[in-house]
Amino acid sequence: MAYGTNDWSGIELSEFRENCSAFYSALVRNYPEAKIVAIAPIWRKDSTPARRCGEFSQIAEEIRTATKDYPNIVCVEGFD
């Protein structure tokens, strides 16, 4: 699942954090047996300067935090 790159431009970090957590929680609840790969987030050409959510790297950190407690989610770096 790629998540976050669109939200980064338009919402505050606190709202992103809440939405991100809710998204992955719902995903795991709806697909408890699925192996999920979260991409934190995919590279984009306009990743600088900071936006309403902050630095683009903060989005990756929020996704890692939101997914770390789910054993069926593996988080990979979108920049790599």
N, CA, C and O atoms as a GROMACS GRO file, in nm:
protein
  320
    1MET      N    1   0.084  -0.116   0.000
    1MET     CA    2   0.000   0.000   0.000
    1MET      C    3   0.089   0.124   0.000
    1MET      O    4   0.174   0.141   0.088
    2ALA      N    5   0.069   0.206  -0.097
    2ALA     CA    6   0.136   0.336  -0.096
    2ALA      C    7   0.040   0.434  -0.030
    2ALA      O    8  -0.077   0.442  -0.068
    3TYR      N    9   0.088   0.506   0.066
    3TYR     CA   10   0.002   0.597   0.141
    3TYR      C   11   0.080   0.722   0.177
    3TYR      O   12   0.198   0.714   0.210
    4GLY      N   13   0.013   0.836   0.171
    4GLY     CA   14   0.069   0.955   0.230
    4GLY      C   15   0.111   1.067   0.137
    4GLY      O   16   0.106   1.184   0.176
    5THR      N   17   0.151   1.035   0.017
    5THR     CA   18   0.207   1.140  -0.068
    5THR      C   19   0.105   1.246  -0.105
    5THR      O   20   0.141   1.363  -0.118
    6ASN      N   21  -0.020   1.210  -0.123
    6ASN     CA   22  -0.122   1.310  -0.156
    6ASN      C   23  -0.164   1.392  -0.035
    6ASN      O   24  -0.185   1.513  -0.045
    7ASP      N   25  -0.175   1.327   0.079
    7ASP     CA   26  -0.215   1.397   0.201
    7ASP      C   27  -0.110   1.498   0.247
    7ASP      O   28  -0.144   1.600   0.308
    8TRP      N   29   0.015   1.472   0.218
    8TRP     CA   30   0.124   1.558   0.261
    8TRP      C   31   0.104   1.703   0.219
    8TRP      O   32   0.141   1.795   0.292
    9SER      N   33   0.046   1.724   0.105
    9SER     CA   34   0.029   1.859   0.052
    9SER      C   35  -0.085   1.936   0.114
    9SER      O   36  -0.084   2.060   0.114
   10GLY      N   37  -0.186   1.867   0.169
   10GLY     CA   38  -0.307   1.939   0.202
   10GLY      C   39  -0.357   1.939   0.344
   10GLY      O   40  -0.453   2.010   0.374
   11ILE      N   41  -0.295   1.862   0.434
   11ILE     CA   42  -0.347   1.857   0.570
   11ILE      C   43  -0.235   1.879   0.672
   11ILE      O   44  -0.117   1.871   0.639
   12GLU      N   45  -0.275   1.906   0.794
   12GLU     CA   46  -0.179   1.923   0.904
   12GLU      C   47  -0.125   1.787   0.947
   12GLU      O   48  -0.188   1.684   0.923
   13LEU      N   49  -0.008   1.787   1.011
   13LEU     CA   50   0.055   1.663   1.055
   13LEU      C   51  -0.033   1.585   1.152
   13LEU      O   52  -0.039   1.463   1.143
   14SER      N   53  -0.100   1.652   1.243
   14SER     CA   54  -0.186   1.581   1.339
   14SER      C   55  -0.300   1.508   1.268
   14SER      O   56  -0.336   1.396   1.307
   15GLU      N   57  -0.356   1.569   1.167
   15GLU     CA   58  -0.463   1.504   1.090
   15GLU      C   59  -0.408   1.387   1.009
   15GLU      O   60  -0.471   1.282   0.999
   16PHE      N   61  -0.289   1.406   0.951
   16PHE     CA   62  -0.225   1.297   0.878
   16PHE      C   63  -0.202   1.178   0.971
   16PHE      O   64  -0.232   1.064   0.935
   17ARG      N   65  -0.149   1.205   1.089
   17ARG     CA   66  -0.120   1.099   1.186
   17ARG      C   67  -0.247   1.020   1.218
   17ARG      O   68  -0.246   0.897   1.218
   18GLU      N   69  -0.355   1.090   1.244
   18GLU     CA   70  -0.482   1.026   1.277
   18GLU      C   71  -0.535   0.944   1.158
   18GLU      O   72  -0.577   0.830   1.175
   19ASN      N   73  -0.534   1.003   1.039
   19ASN     CA   74  -0.582   0.934   0.919
   19ASN      C   75  -0.499   0.812   0.886
   19ASN      O   76  -0.552   0.707   0.849
   20CYS      N   77  -0.369   0.826   0.898
   20CYS     CA   78  -0.277   0.716   0.868
   20CYS      C   79  -0.300   0.599   0.962
   20CYS      O   80  -0.310   0.484   0.919
   21SER      N   81  -0.308   0.627   1.089
   21SER     CA   82  -0.333   0.524   1.188
   21SER      C   83  -0.466   0.455   1.163
   21SER      O   84  -0.475   0.332   1.169
   22ALA      N   85  -0.569   0.532   1.136
   22ALA     CA   86  -0.702   0.475   1.109
   22ALA      C   87  -0.701   0.389   0.982
   22ALA      O   88  -0.766   0.284   0.978
   23PHE      N   89  -0.630   0.434   0.880
   23PHE     CA   90  -0.623   0.360   0.755
   23PHE      C   91  -0.562   0.222   0.776
   23PHE      O   92  -0.620   0.121   0.735
   24TYR      N   93  -0.445   0.217   0.840
   24TYR     CA   94  -0.379   0.087   0.860
   24TYR      C   95  -0.454   0.000   0.959
   24TYR      O   96  -0.453  -0.123   0.945
   25SER      N   97  -0.518   0.059   1.056
   25SER     CA   98  -0.599  -0.018   1.150
   25SER      C   99  -0.715  -0.085   1.077
   25SER      O  100  -0.742  -0.203   1.098
   26ALA      N  101  -0.783  -0.010   0.992
   26ALA     CA  102  -0.895  -0.065   0.914
   26ALA      C  103  -0.846  -0.172   0.816
   26ALA      O  104  -0.913  -0.273   0.796
   27LEU      N  105  -0.732  -0.148   0.756
   27LEU     CA  106  -0.677  -0.244   0.660
   27LEU      C  107  -0.650  -0.379   0.728
   27LEU      O  108  -0.686  -0.484   0.675
   28VAL      N  109  -0.588  -0.375   0.844
   28VAL     CA  110  -0.558  -0.498   0.917
   28VAL      C  111  -0.686  -0.563   0.968
   28VAL      O  112  -0.699  -0.686   0.965
   29ARG      N  113  -0.780  -0.483   1.013
   29ARG     CA  114  -0.908  -0.537   1.061
   29ARG      C  115  -0.983  -0.607   0.948
   29ARG      O  116  -1.043  -0.712   0.969
   30ASN      N  117  -0.980  -0.549   0.829
   30ASN     CA  118  -1.053  -0.606   0.715
   30ASN      C  119  -0.980  -0.721   0.647
   30ASN      O  120  -1.043  -0.806   0.584
   31TYR      N  121  -0.848  -0.725   0.661
   31TYR     CA  122  -0.767  -0.829   0.597
   31TYR      C  123  -0.668  -0.886   0.699
   31TYR      O  124  -0.546  -0.870   0.682
   32PRO      N  125  -0.717  -0.949   0.804
   32PRO     CA  126  -0.629  -0.992   0.914
   32PRO      C  127  -0.526  -1.098   0.874
   32PRO      O  128  -0.423  -1.110   0.941
   33GLU      N  129  -0.550  -1.174   0.770
   33GLU     CA  130  -0.458  -1.280   0.730
   33GLU      C  131  -0.366  -1.237   0.616
   33GLU      O  132  -0.277  -1.312   0.576
   34ALA      N  133  -0.385  -1.118   0.565
   34ALA     CA  134  -0.306  -1.072   0.450
   34ALA      C  135  -0.168  -1.024   0.493
   34ALA      O  136  -0.153  -0.962   0.598
   35LYS      N  137  -0.069  -1.052   0.411
   35LYS     CA  138   0.064  -0.992   0.428
   35LYS      C  139   0.058  -0.857   0.356
   35LYS      O  140   0.030  -0.852   0.237
   36ILE      N  141   0.083  -0.749   0.429
   36ILE     CA  142   0.068  -0.613   0.375
   36ILE      C  143   0.206  -0.547   0.370
   36ILE      O  144   0.281  -0.550   0.467
   37VAL      N  145   0.235  -0.488   0.258
   37VAL     CA  146   0.359  -0.412   0.242
   37VAL      C  147   0.320  -0.265   0.233
   37VAL      O  148   0.249  -0.223   0.142
   38ALA      N  149   0.367  -0.187   0.329
   38ALA     CA  150   0.340  -0.044   0.332
   38ALA      C  151   0.463   0.028   0.275
   38ALA      O  152   0.576   0.002   0.316
   39ILE      N  153   0.441   0.117   0.181
   39ILE     CA  154   0.549   0.195   0.122
   39ILE      C  155   0.547   0.333   0.187
   39ILE      O  156   0.446   0.403   0.181
   40ALA      N  157   0.658   0.372   0.247
   40ALA     CA  158   0.662   0.492   0.329
   40ALA      C  159   0.743   0.605   0.268
   40ALA      O  160   0.866   0.601   0.272
   41PRO      N  161   0.681   0.700   0.213
   41PRO     CA  162   0.594   0.696   0.096
   41PRO      C  163   0.680   0.693  -0.030
   41PRO      O  164   0.802   0.698  -0.023
   42ILE      N  165   0.615   0.683  -0.145
   42ILE     CA  166   0.691   0.676  -0.269
   42ILE      C  167   0.754   0.812  -0.300
   42ILE      O  168   0.701   0.917  -0.264
   43TRP      N  169   0.866   0.806  -0.367
   43TRP     CA  170   0.938   0.927  -0.406
   43TRP      C  171   0.849   1.015  -0.493
   43TRP      O  172   0.767   0.966  -0.570
   44ARG      N  173   0.867   1.146  -0.479
   44ARG     CA  174   0.802   1.240  -0.570
   44ARG      C  175   0.897   1.355  -0.597
   44ARG      O  176   0.975   1.395  -0.511
   45LYS      N  177   0.888   1.406  -0.716
   45LYS     CA  178   0.981   1.510  -0.762
   45LYS      C  179   0.975   1.636  -0.677
   45LYS      O  180   1.077   1.701  -0.654
   46ASP      N  181   0.857   1.671  -0.630
   46ASP     CA  182   0.839   1.797  -0.557
   46ASP      C  183   0.838   1.776  -0.405
   46ASP      O  184   0.758   1.837  -0.334
   47SER      N  185   0.926   1.690  -0.355
   47SER     CA  186   0.925   1.657  -0.212
   47SER      C  187   0.987   1.765  -0.122
   47SER      O  188   0.991   1.748   0.000
   48THR      N  189   1.033   1.872  -0.179
   48THR     CA  190   1.078   1.989  -0.103
   48THR      C  191   1.013   2.112  -0.163
   48THR      O  192   0.986   2.109  -0.284
   49PRO      N  193   0.986   2.214  -0.094
   49PRO     CA  194   1.007   2.238   0.048
   49PRO      C  195   0.896   2.176   0.133
   49PRO      O  196   0.809   2.107   0.081
   50ALA      N  197   0.901   2.203   0.263
   50ALA     CA  198   0.800   2.152   0.356
   50ALA      C  199   0.662   2.204   0.318
   50ALA      O  200   0.648   2.313   0.262
   51ARG      N  201   0.561   2.126   0.348
   51ARG     CA  202   0.421   2.162   0.324
   51ARG      C  203   0.348   2.169   0.458
   51ARG      O  204   0.410   2.169   0.564
   52ARG      N  205   0.217   2.174   0.451
   52ARG     CA  206   0.137   2.184   0.575
   52ARG      C  207   0.168   2.071   0.673
   52ARG      O  208   0.164   2.092   0.794
   53CYS      N  209   0.199   1.953   0.622
   53CYS     CA  210   0.230   1.838   0.707
   53CYS      C  211   0.374   1.841   0.757
   53CYS      O  212   0.411   1.761   0.844
   54GLY      N  213   0.455   1.928   0.704
   54GLY     CA  214   0.596   1.934   0.743
   54GLY      C  215   0.684   1.882   0.632
   54GLY      O  216   0.648   1.886   0.514
   55GLU      N  217   0.801   1.832   0.670
   55GLU     CA  218   0.896   1.775   0.574
   55GLU      C  219   0.842   1.642   0.522
   55GLU      O  220   0.772   1.570   0.593
   56PHE      N  221   0.874   1.611   0.398
   56PHE     CA  222   0.829   1.486   0.337
   56PHE      C  223   0.881   1.366   0.417
   56PHE      O  224   0.813   1.264   0.427
   57SER      N  225   1.000   1.378   0.472
   57SER     CA  226   1.056   1.269   0.552
   57SER      C  227   0.973   1.240   0.676
   57SER      O  228   0.973   1.128   0.726
   58GLN      N  229   0.903   1.341   0.727
   58GLN     CA  230   0.816   1.320   0.844
   58GLN      C  231   0.702   1.225   0.810
   58GLN      O  232   0.657   1.149   0.896
   59ILE      N  233   0.656   1.229   0.686
   59ILE     CA  234   0.547   1.140   0.644
   59ILE      C  235   0.594   0.995   0.653
   59ILE      O  236   0.521   0.908   0.700
   60ALA      N  237   0.716   0.970   0.607
   60ALA     CA  238   0.771   0.835   0.615
   60ALA      C  239   0.777   0.788   0.760
   60ALA      O  240   0.742   0.674   0.791
   61GLU      N  241   0.821   0.874   0.849
   61GLU     CA  242   0.828   0.839   0.991
   61GLU      C  243   0.690   0.810   1.048
   61GLU      O  244   0.674   0.715   1.125
   62GLU      N  245   0.592   0.888   1.011
   62GLU     CA  246   0.455   0.865   1.060
   62GLU      C  247   0.401   0.732   1.011
   62GLU      O  248   0.331   0.662   1.084
   63ILE      N  249   0.432   0.695   0.887
   63ILE     CA  250   0.385   0.567   0.834
   63ILE      C  251   0.455   0.452   0.906
   63ILE      O  252   0.391   0.353   0.940
   64ARG      N  253   0.586   0.466   0.930
   64ARG     CA  254   0.658   0.362   1.005
   64ARG      C  255   0.598   0.346   1.145
   64ARG      O  256   0.581   0.234   1.194
   65THR      N  257   0.567   0.456   1.209
   65THR     CA  258   0.509   0.452   1.343
   65THR      C  259   0.370   0.388   1.341
   65THR      O  260   0.339   0.306   1.428
   66ALA      N  261   0.289   0.423   1.243
   66ALA     CA  262   0.152   0.371   1.235
   66ALA      C  263   0.148   0.221   1.206
   66ALA      O  264   0.051   0.155   1.241
   67THR      N  265   0.252   0.168   1.143
   67THR     CA  266   0.250   0.027   1.103
   67THR      C  267   0.334  -0.064   1.191
   67THR      O  268   0.326  -0.186   1.178
   68LYS      N  269   0.414  -0.009   1.280
   68LYS     CA  270   0.514  -0.089   1.353
   68LYS      C  271   0.454  -0.197   1.444
   68LYS      O  272   0.521  -0.298   1.469
   69ASP      N  273   0.335  -0.180   1.493
   69ASP     CA  274   0.277  -0.277   1.586
   69ASP      C  275   0.193  -0.385   1.520
   69ASP      O  276   0.133  -0.468   1.589
   70TYR      N  277   0.188  -0.385   1.388
   70TYR     CA  278   0.110  -0.486   1.317
   70TYR      C  279   0.204  -0.591   1.260
   70TYR      O  280   0.283  -0.561   1.170
   71PRO      N  281   0.197  -0.714   1.310
   71PRO     CA  282   0.291  -0.816   1.263
   71PRO      C  283   0.274  -0.854   1.117
   71PRO      O  284   0.367  -0.907   1.056
   72ASN      N  285   0.158  -0.829   1.059
   72ASN     CA  286   0.138  -0.865   0.918
   72ASN      C  287   0.168  -0.750   0.822
   72ASN      O  288   0.142  -0.760   0.703
   73ILE      N  289   0.224  -0.639   0.874
   73ILE     CA  290   0.265  -0.528   0.787
   73ILE      C  291   0.416  -0.514   0.789
   73ILE      O  292   0.479  -0.509   0.895
   74VAL      N  293   0.472  -0.510   0.670
   74VAL     CA  294   0.614  -0.482   0.651
   74VAL      C  295   0.623  -0.344   0.587
   74VAL      O  296   0.559  -0.319   0.485
   75CYS      N  297   0.700  -0.256   0.646
   75CYS     CA  298   0.712  -0.120   0.594
   75CYS      C  299   0.846  -0.107   0.519
   75CYS      O  300   0.952  -0.138   0.573
   76VAL      N  301   0.838  -0.061   0.395
   76VAL     CA  302   0.959  -0.040   0.316
   76VAL      C  303   0.970   0.108   0.279
   76VAL      O  304   0.870   0.179   0.272
   77GLU      N  305   1.091   0.153   0.258
   77GLU     CA  306   1.116   0.292   0.224
   77GLU      C  307   1.084   0.318   0.077
   77GLU      O  308   1.132   0.248  -0.011
   78GLY      N  309   1.002   0.419   0.052
   78GLY     CA  310   0.966   0.455  -0.084
   78GLY      C  311   1.078   0.523  -0.161
   78GLY      O  312   1.078   0.521  -0.284
   79PHE      N  313   1.172   0.585  -0.090
   79PHE     CA  314   1.283   0.650  -0.157
   79PHE      C  315   1.382   0.548  -0.211
   79PHE      O  316   1.455   0.577  -0.306
   80ASP      N  317   1.386   0.430  -0.152
   80ASP     CA  318   1.478   0.326  -0.196
   80ASP      C  319   1.421   0.249  -0.312
   80ASP      O  320   1.486   0.157  -0.363
   0.00000   0.00000   0.00000
